[in-house]
Amino acid sequence: MVYVEYFDEEDVNNVCATLVDAPEQVIFIGGNAKKMKKAASQYRKVFEARGITTRIVCLSVNVNHLDDIVHLLSNIVESNTDENGKCSCVFDLTGGRDLVLVAMGIVYKIYSEREIQMQRFNISGGRVIDCDADGRKFSACVPQLTAEECIMIHGGGIVYANQKTGGTRKWNNNEGFLEDIDGIWEVCRRDVRRWNSQINLLETANKMKIIENTDDPDYDPLLIEANIASITAHLGRGSEKKLDSFDSVISGLRQNGILTEYSSDGVKLRVRYKNEQVRACLAKVGQALEMKIYSTALKLRDANGKPIYNDVMNGVVIDWDGEIVHPKGSRIKDTENEIDVIMMHGAIPVFVSCKNGNVDTDELYKLCSVADRFGGKYARRVLVANAVDEGAAGDHLRQRAADMDVRLIENVQNMNDEELCRVITNLWRK
């Protein structure tokens, strides 16, 4: 089978048919051969990762000249007519420009006896549309993309922790871990501002831990011991007061089994985590909110028991050019951004930024920049913020979010699980 695609600025529009049907060949028609070939190399990585060996052909044409387009399309029909006189290729009209679609209509009329097949993917609606009205659709559904495939299709790549320090972490999402996330969130939501200051203490203690000799037979990677004087010196003025109220957070984490040991004798702070994944969840301020959004999205199911989001990732570090590892000695500096959560509903990506503390309008610009670059027009932008100012600054943030088509979700800490599930379920919708 051969598919003919009208090369579109929206990358997702160009790959649906190949991802669903894995044709022998796909022909891209567009006005910029260089851009098509560059995009084709991006798409090929995703195809090959799925075991799809489709041959990609790029044909350039003057997209502003109707006769040229009709001539090219006619040649394709003539070259792909079987022994029964029927056209053996499928024309995918997804994303086609107006003049190209007019040309397709002319060609369809000229070769009406050859039963040309035309279809279109409605990505937002999640369905395939038969455009020649014969009741036949060659593609059964809109493809489901992973977050990584979405990034790759748009020319980027995900940096993982095994490739670079601070990269994207792969979690073991077993039932016990998801329960631990709930336990952490239950402590956090009681007072998000206090939580932030207390986790800042743990974060600092992690950086200043005494036990670091991994060759020591008694080494315990889950045990943190740090000098209190060093912590307060690092955090500066007011940190002693934060330590005084540290027990209020620690006791909650111990009660929920997140920490298995805690002691402080005024000189040394000693903390032991339940496991390595829990430790990572408490490694930085704001992680608790991010993990709660992530775990909630993972659990969501529709009426038929199917996941609402076919892929969910958090702490996603995106490399803009997709070249994760440059040659040794290279002077190239990577352009990277981290997105707190990415959820995929079919081919629709939801980019989520989570802020458990203060937030300003700069966060909106960062979110939109990354979402537009790696999600295109189908991207949904969401800012989850638990401490938006109630004054003029907060009103400005709310209005700016609305103007920039960013959905702002406030006060998650006051939502029960049912309310939060209802909100996250619908984030993929416009």
C-alpha positions in Angstrom: 0.0 0.0 0.0 1.1 3.5 -0.8 -0.1 6.6 1.1 0.1 10.1 -0.2 0.5 12.8 2.4 0.2 16.6 2.0 3.1 17.8 4.0 1.8 20.0 6.8 3.4 22.4 9.3 1.8 20.3 12.1 4.1 17.3 12.3 1.6 15.0 13.8 -0.7 15.4 10.8 2.1 13.9 8.6 2.6 10.6 10.5 -0.8 9.3 11.5 -1.4 7.0 8.5 2.1 5.5 8.7 1.9 4.9 12.4 -1.5 3.2 12.1 -1.1 1.2 8.9 2.6 0.9 8.2 2.4 1.2 4.4 5.1 0.1 2.1 5.7 3.6 1.0 4.5 7.1 1.9 4.8 10.0 -0.5 5.1 13.5 1.0 4.0 16.4 -1.3 5.0 19.9 -0.4 6.6 23.1 -1.4 9.9 22.9 0.5 12.0 19.8 -0.3 14.6 20.6 2.3 12.1 20.9 5.1 10.3 17.7 4.1 13.6 15.7 4.1 14.6 17.1 7.5 11.2 16.2 8.9 11.3 12.8 7.3 14.5 12.0 9.2 12.7 12.8 12.4 9.7 10.7 11.6 11.9 7.8 10.5 13.3 7.5 14.0 9.8 7.0 15.4 8.8 4.6 12.7 11.8 2.4 13.1 11.4 2.3 16.8 8.0 0.7 16.2 9.5 -1.7 13.6 7.9 0.2 10.7 10.1 0.1 7.6 8.0 2.4 5.4 9.9 4.0 2.5 9.6 7.8 2.5 9.6 9.7 -0.7 9.5 13.6 -0.8 8.2 15.3 -3.9 8.3 19.1 -4.2 5.7 21.1 -6.1 4.7 24.8 -6.4 1.9 24.7 -3.8 0.6 28.1 -5.2 0.2 26.8 -8.7 -3.0 24.7 -9.2 -1.9 23.2 -12.6 1.4 22.0 -11.2 -0.3 20.2 -8.2 -2.9 18.6 -10.5 -0.1 17.4 -12.8 1.8 15.8 -9.9 -1.2 14.2 -8.4 -2.2 12.8 -11.8 1.2 11.3 -12.3 0.9 9.6 -8.9 -2.5 8.1 -9.8 -1.2 6.9 -13.1 1.9 5.3 -11.5 -0.3 3.6 -8.9 -3.0 2.0 -10.9 -3.5 -1.8 -10.6 -4.3 -4.4 -13.2 -8.0 -3.8 -12.6 -7.7 -0.1 -13.5 -8.2 1.0 -9.8 -6.0 3.4 -7.9 -3.9 1.4 -5.4 -2.8 4.3 -3.2 -4.6 6.2 -0.5 -4.6 10.0 -0.3 -4.5 11.3 3.3 -6.0 14.8 3.3 -5.1 15.6 6.9 -3.7 19.1 7.1 -3.8 19.8 3.3 -3.8 23.4 2.2 -6.8 24.8 0.4 -5.3 24.9 -3.1 -3.9 21.3 -2.7 -7.4 20.1 -1.7 -8.9 21.8 -4.7 -6.4 20.1 -6.9 -7.3 16.8 -5.3 -10.9 17.4 -6.0 -10.1 17.9 -9.7 -8.0 14.8 -9.9 -10.7 12.8 -8.1 -13.2 13.9 -10.8 -10.8 13.2 -13.7 -10.1 9.7 -12.5 -13.5 8.9 -11.0 -13.6 5.4 -12.6 -10.4 4.5 -10.7 -12.1 4.7 -7.3 -9.5 6.9 -5.6 -9.5 6.5 -1.8 -9.3 9.6 0.3 -9.5 9.9 4.1 -8.6 12.4 6.9 -7.6 12.1 10.5 -9.6 14.2 13.0 -7.0 14.2 15.8 -8.9 16.3 18.3 -12.0 14.1 17.7 -10.1 10.9 17.8 -11.6 9.5 14.5 -10.9 8.8 10.9 -13.1 10.4 8.2 -14.0 8.8 4.9 -13.6 11.7 2.4 -14.7 9.9 -0.8 -18.0 8.8 0.6 -17.7 5.1 -0.4 -17.9 3.9 3.2 -14.4 2.6 3.2 -11.7 3.7 5.6 -8.2 2.2 5.4 -7.1 3.5 8.8 -9.1 2.2 11.8 -8.1 4.8 14.3 -6.0 7.8 15.3 -2.6 6.7 16.6 -1.6 6.8 20.2 1.7 8.5 20.7 4.0 8.2 23.7 5.4 11.4 25.1 8.8 10.5 23.7 7.4 9.9 20.2 5.6 13.3 20.4 8.9 15.0 21.3 10.8 13.1 18.6 8.3 13.9 15.8 8.8 17.6 16.5 12.6 17.2 16.3 13.6 17.0 19.9 14.6 14.2 22.3 14.2 13.3 25.9 17.3 13.3 28.1 17.2 10.4 30.6 19.0 10.1 33.9 21.3 7.4 32.6 22.5 9.8 29.9 23.0 12.9 32.0 22.8 13.9 35.6 19.4 15.5 36.3 17.8 13.8 33.3 14.4 12.3 33.2 13.7 9.5 35.7 11.9 6.3 34.9 9.8 5.2 37.8 8.6 1.8 38.9 4.9 2.6 39.1 3.9 -0.3 41.3 0.9 -0.1 43.6 3.0 0.5 46.7 4.8 3.5 45.1 1.5 5.1 44.0 0.3 4.7 47.6 3.5 6.3 48.8 2.9 9.3 46.5 -0.6 9.7 48.1 1.0 9.5 51.5 3.5 12.3 50.7 0.8 14.4 49.2 -1.4 14.1 52.3 1.3 15.6 54.4 2.1 18.3 51.8 -1.4 19.5 51.3 -1.9 20.3 55.0 0.2 23.4 54.6 1.9 23.8 51.2 4.0 26.8 52.2 5.4 25.2 55.3 6.0 22.0 53.3 8.2 23.9 50.8 10.4 25.3 53.6 10.7 22.0 55.3 11.6 20.0 52.2 14.2 22.6 51.5 15.8 21.5 54.7 15.8 17.8 53.5 17.1 18.9 50.1 20.0 20.7 51.8 20.6 17.8 54.1 20.9 15.5 51.1 23.6 17.7 49.6 25.5 17.8 52.9 25.1 14.2 54.0 28.0 12.8 56.1 27.9 9.2 54.9 29.2 9.1 51.3 31.6 6.2 51.2 29.9 3.7 49.0 32.7 1.2 49.6 31.9 1.0 53.3 30.0 -2.3 54.0 27.7 -0.3 56.3 26.9 2.3 53.7 23.1 2.9 53.4 22.0 5.0 50.5 18.7 5.7 52.2 20.3 7.2 55.3 21.0 10.9 55.4 23.2 12.4 58.2 24.1 16.0 58.1 25.4 18.6 60.5 22.6 21.0 61.6 25.1 23.9 61.8 26.0 23.3 58.2 22.4 23.3 57.1 21.5 26.5 58.9 24.7 28.2 57.6 23.8 27.2 54.0 20.1 28.3 54.3 21.0 31.5 56.1 18.9 33.7 58.3 15.6 32.2 59.7 16.6 28.6 59.1 16.8 27.9 62.8 13.1 28.7 63.0 12.4 26.3 60.1 14.2 23.5 62.0 12.1 24.2 65.1 8.9 23.3 63.1 10.6 20.5 61.2 8.9 17.8 63.3 5.5 18.8 62.1 6.3 17.6 58.6 8.6 14.7 59.6 6.1 13.2 61.9 3.5 13.1 59.1 5.9 11.4 56.8 6.9 8.9 59.5 3.3 8.2 60.3 2.6 7.4 56.6 5.7 5.2 56.4 7.6 7.4 54.0 10.4 7.9 56.5 11.5 4.9 58.7 13.8 6.9 61.0 14.3 10.4 62.1 16.3 11.9 64.9 18.0 15.2 65.8 20.2 15.8 68.8 20.8 19.5 68.1 24.1 18.7 66.4 23.3 16.2 63.8 20.2 15.4 61.7 19.5 11.8 60.8 16.9 10.6 58.4 16.2 7.3 56.7 13.9 7.0 53.7 11.6 4.0 53.0 13.2 3.4 49.6 15.1 5.1 46.8 12.0 6.2 44.9 10.6 7.9 48.0 13.9 9.6 48.5 13.7 10.9 44.9 10.2 12.2 45.5 11.5 14.3 48.5 14.6 15.5 46.7 13.4 18.9 45.7 10.7 21.5 46.6 7.6 21.1 44.6 8.1 17.5 43.7 5.1 16.4 45.8 2.6 18.3 43.7 4.2 17.1 40.5 4.1 13.5 41.7 0.4 13.7 42.7 -0.6 15.1 39.3 1.5 12.4 37.6 0.1 9.5 39.7 -3.5 10.7 39.4 -3.2 10.8 35.6 -1.8 7.3 35.5 -4.8 5.9 37.4 -7.6 7.5 35.3 -9.8 5.2 33.3 -12.8 5.8 31.0 -16.2 4.0 31.2 -14.7 1.0 29.3 -11.8 0.7 31.7 -9.2 2.1 29.2 -6.7 4.6 30.4 -7.6 8.3 29.7 -3.9 9.0 29.1 -2.1 6.3 27.2 1.3 7.7 28.4 2.3 9.9 31.3 5.8 11.1 32.2 7.1 13.6 34.7 10.2 15.6 35.2 10.7 15.4 31.4 14.0 17.0 30.3 13.7 17.9 26.6 16.7 18.5 24.4 15.6 20.8 21.6 17.7 19.4 18.7 17.4 15.7 19.7 21.2 15.3 19.9 21.5 14.1 23.5 25.2 13.2 23.5 27.5 15.4 21.5 31.1 14.2 20.6 33.7 14.6 23.3 35.3 18.0 23.1 32.3 19.5 21.3 31.7 23.2 22.0 28.0 22.8 21.4 25.8 23.7 24.4 22.5 21.9 24.6 19.2 23.8 24.8 17.1 22.0 27.3 13.9 22.6 29.2 12.1 20.5 31.9 8.4 20.0 31.9 6.9 18.8 35.1 4.3 16.4 33.5 3.4 15.4 30.0 0.2 13.4 29.4 -0.8 11.9 26.1 -4.4 11.3 25.1 -4.0 9.6 21.8 -2.0 12.1 19.7 -2.9 15.1 21.9 -0.2 16.1 24.4 -0.9 17.9 27.6 2.0 19.9 29.0 1.7 20.6 32.7 3.8 23.0 34.9 3.4 22.5 38.6 4.1 25.2 41.2 3.6 24.4 44.8 4.8 27.9 45.8 5.0 31.4 44.4 4.6 31.7 40.6 4.9 34.6 38.2 4.0 35.2 34.5 7.5 34.0 33.3 6.3 30.5 34.0 3.5 31.0 31.4 6.0 32.0 28.7 8.3 29.0 29.4 5.3 26.6 29.3 3.9 28.0 26.1 7.3 28.0 24.4 7.9 24.4 25.1 4.3 23.3 24.4 4.2 25.1 21.1 7.6 23.8 19.9 6.9 20.1 20.8 3.1 19.9 20.7 2.1 22.3 18.0 -1.6 23.3 17.6 -2.8 20.2 19.4 -0.9 20.9 22.6 -2.8 21.7 25.8 -1.1 24.0 28.3 -1.8 23.7 32.0 -0.4 25.5 35.0 -1.1 23.9 38.4 -0.5 26.5 41.1 -1.3 26.2 44.7 -0.2 29.6 46.0 -1.4 32.2 43.6 -1.4 35.6 45.1 -4.9 36.9 45.9 -4.0 40.5 45.1 -3.3 42.4 41.9 -0.4 40.1 41.0 -2.6 37.1 41.2 -5.3 38.7 39.1 -2.7 39.6 36.5 -1.4 36.0 36.3 -5.0 34.7 35.9 -5.8 37.1 33.1 -2.5 36.5 31.3 -3.0 32.7 31.6 -6.5 33.1 30.0 -5.0 35.3 27.2 -2.3 32.8 26.4 -4.7 29.8 26.4 -3.2 28.3 29.5 -5.5 26.5 31.8 -4.8 27.6 35.4 -5.7 25.1 38.1 -5.6 26.5 41.6 -5.8 25.1 45.2 -5.3 21.5 44.4 -4.5 21.0 48.0 -8.2 21.7 48.8 -9.5 19.1 46.3 -10.4 15.6 47.3 -9.2 12.8 45.0 -12.6 12.6 43.2 -12.4 16.3 42.4 -8.8 16.1 41.2 -9.6 13.1 39.0 -12.4 15.0 37.4 -10.2 18.0 36.6 -7.3 16.0 35.2 -9.6 13.7 33.1 -10.7 16.7 31.0 -7.3 18.4 30.5 -6.9 17.1 27.0 -10.1 18.7 25.9 -10.2 22.3 24.5 
